[in-house]
Amino acid sequence: MEFREERRSNESENHIPVGLYHDLADMGTEPESCNIDGSDCTVVSDNVSDFTNDQMFSCLTHTTTAISSFQTCLIENHLSSTTNSVAQVNALFDSY
C-alpha cells in the first residue's frame, strides 16, 4: 500500500505528493510517478537536495492554497541556503 501511495503524482487538485518532500531533501534516482488512475506516468527529475524539514514546513501556512505557492515560497525564501538552482527546483515540481 505505501509503495502505491508513493507512486501517485496527481492524487487530487493541489495535492502535494509525499515523495516531493523526500525529493526536496535528498537527490536520488526515482521510480516512475503515475496519475491516480494510472493513465500517465513519468520519471521524476530529482536533481534537488538540501531543503530542510523546517524550511518546507515554514512554507506550509494557511495561505498555502496551491502547490505553486509552496514552490514559490521555497525558491524565494530558502533556495539561497541550498546548492540548487531555480531550474532544478522547477524541474522537480514539473515532474509531479
Secondary structure per residue as TSV (DSSP state, phi and psi in degrees):
chain	resnum	aa	ss	phi	psi
A	1	M	-	360.0	-49.1
A	2	E	H	-59.3	-41.6
A	3	F	H	-60.2	-42.9
A	4	R	H	-63.8	-38.9
A	5	E	H	-62.9	-39.4
A	6	E	H	-64.6	-28.3
A	7	R	H	-83.4	-12.3
A	8	R	B	-78.7	133.3
A	9	S	S	-108.5	-35.4
A	10	N	-	-126.1	60.6
A	11	E	S	-60.7	-44.5
A	12	S	S	-156.5	167.1
A	13	E	T	-56.9	132.3
A	14	N	T	62.3	16.2
A	15	H	-	-69.8	133.8
A	16	I	-	-104.0	108.7
A	17	P	-	-60.8	140.2
A	18	V	H	-58.8	-32.4
A	19	G	H	-61.2	-29.2
A	20	L	H	-62.1	-40.9
A	21	Y	H	-60.2	-43.5
A	22	H	H	-64.6	-40.7
A	23	D	H	-68.8	-28.6
A	24	L	H	-71.0	-27.1
A	25	A	H	-90.9	-33.6
A	26	D	-	-139.7	138.2
A	27	M	-	-82.8	140.4
A	28	G	-	-175.4	171.3
A	29	T	-	-78.7	132.4
A	30	E	-	-116.0	151.4
A	31	P	-	-77.6	179.5
A	32	E	E	-65.6	148.9
A	33	S	E	-116.4	131.1
A	34	C	E	-123.2	151.8
A	35	N	-	-59.9	157.1
A	36	I	T	-57.0	-33.1
A	37	D	T	-89.7	1.7
A	38	G	S	75.0	9.5
A	39	S	S	-76.4	-19.6
A	40	D	-	-148.8	130.8
A	41	C	E	-128.9	152.6
A	42	T	E	-147.8	156.0
A	43	V	E	-84.6	132.6
A	44	V	-	-75.9	131.1
A	45	S	-	-87.6	94.5
A	46	D	-	-110.5	84.6
A	47	N	-	-114.0	29.2
A	48	V	-	-117.6	144.0
A	49	S	-	-156.8	176.9
A	50	D	-	82.4	-4.6
A	51	F	-	-74.0	139.1
A	52	T	-	-96.5	162.1
A	53	N	H	-58.3	-41.8
A	54	D	H	-58.7	-43.1
A	55	Q	H	-64.1	-45.1
A	56	M	H	-64.0	-46.7
A	57	F	H	-67.4	-29.8
A	58	S	H	-65.4	-22.0
A	59	C	T	-90.5	-3.8
A	60	L	-	-103.7	89.0
A	61	T	S	-121.5	-177.9
A	62	H	T	-65.5	-16.5
A	63	T	T	-92.4	-5.4
A	64	T	-	-83.5	97.5
A	65	T	-	-112.5	-0.9
A	66	A	S	-149.8	152.8
A	67	I	H	-61.6	-29.8
A	68	S	H	-65.6	-33.2
A	69	S	H	-72.0	-32.5
A	70	F	H	-63.5	-46.3
A	71	Q	H	-61.0	-47.7
A	72	T	H	-61.1	-43.6
A	73	C	H	-60.5	-44.8
A	74	L	H	-61.1	-44.1
A	75	I	H	-67.4	-47.8
A	76	E	H	-72.8	-31.6
A	77	N	H	-106.9	-21.1
A	78	H	H	-132.5	-11.5
A	79	L	G	-58.0	-39.2
A	80	S	G	-64.5	-18.5
A	81	S	G	-92.0	5.8
A	82	T	S	-118.4	178.6
A	83	T	S	-97.9	12.8
A	84	N	-	-90.8	159.4
A	85	S	-	-105.9	162.7
A	86	V	H	-58.9	-41.1
A	87	A	H	-61.1	-40.4
A	88	Q	H	-66.0	-43.6
A	89	V	H	-64.8	-43.7
A	90	N	H	-61.4	-41.2
A	91	A	H	-63.0	-39.4
A	92	L	H	-64.4	-49.0
A	93	F	H	-62.3	-39.5
A	94	D	H	-64.3	-28.4
A	95	S	H	-63.8	-32.3
A	96	Y	-	-88.3	360.0
